[in-house]
Amino acid sequence: RKMHFVMRAKAVAVFPGGFGTMDEFFETLTLIQTGRMERVPVILFGKAFWQRAIDLDFLAEQGTISPGDQDIIDFVDTADEAWDIVRRFYSL
């Protein structure tokens, strides 16, 4: 069921949360990374939270993700920052 929601999304906004939030977030990343879902902006609200919770540089250094996979995600603190990302992505 949750996959059907994300497959129809034009952007994904993720706010700080626990295991359920992380599950949905990582499932979305996996669908995009593997090409099973069209790429959309994946926006993490709360830079300080997410940059501590998920160290993408470390994952890339360890070879567990490809360096380009980091480009799937954007970190923001405000709705204005998120909207700028969506506008640029869709050339609005």
C-alpha positions in Angstrom: 0.0 0.0 0.0 2.7 2.5 0.9 4.5 1.8 -2.3 1.4 2.9 -4.3 1.5 6.3 -2.5 5.2 6.9 -3.3 4.9 5.7 -6.9 2.4 8.4 -7.6 4.3 11.2 -5.8 5.9 14.1 -7.6 8.2 14.8 -4.6 8.8 13.1 -1.3 9.2 15.1 1.9 10.7 13.3 4.9 10.7 14.7 8.4 12.6 13.4 11.4 11.2 10.2 12.7 11.9 6.7 13.9 12.1 3.2 12.3 8.9 3.5 10.4 10.0 6.8 8.8 13.4 5.3 8.0 11.7 2.2 6.5 9.6 4.3 4.1 12.5 6.6 3.3 14.9 3.8 2.5 12.3 1.9 0.5 11.8 5.0 -1.6 15.5 5.4 -2.2 15.8 1.8 -3.2 13.0 2.1 -5.7 14.7 5.1 -7.3 18.2 3.7 -7.1 17.1 0.4 -8.8 15.0 2.2 -11.5 11.7 0.7 -10.3 10.4 4.2 -9.7 10.9 7.4 -11.7 13.2 9.8 -9.9 11.5 12.5 -7.9 12.9 15.0 -5.4 13.5 13.3 -2.1 13.7 16.1 0.5 14.8 15.6 4.1 13.6 18.3 6.4 15.9 19.1 9.3 19.5 19.1 8.1 21.1 18.7 11.6 18.9 15.6 12.3 19.4 13.8 9.0 23.1 14.5 8.6 23.7 12.9 12.0 21.3 10.1 11.4 22.6 9.2 7.9 26.2 9.8 7.0 26.0 9.5 3.2 29.7 10.4 2.8 30.7 7.5 5.1 28.4 5.1 3.2 29.9 6.2 -0.1 33.5 5.9 1.3 32.7 2.3 2.5 31.3 1.4 -0.9 27.8 0.6 0.4 26.3 3.2 -1.9 27.6 4.7 -5.2 28.8 8.3 -4.9 26.0 9.4 -7.4 23.4 8.0 -5.0 24.0 10.9 -2.8 22.5 13.1 -5.5 19.1 11.5 -5.0 18.6 13.3 -1.6 18.4 17.0 -0.7 18.7 18.3 2.9 16.7 21.4 3.8 15.5 23.4 6.8 12.7 25.4 5.3 9.7 25.0 3.0 11.2 27.7 0.8 14.4 25.6 0.3 12.3 22.6 -0.5 10.1 24.5 -3.0 13.3 25.8 -4.8 14.4 22.2 -5.2 11.1 21.1 -6.6 10.9 24.1 -9.0 14.5 23.4 -10.3 13.8 19.7 -10.7 10.7 20.3 -12.8 11.9 23.5 -14.4 8.9 25.5 -13.1 
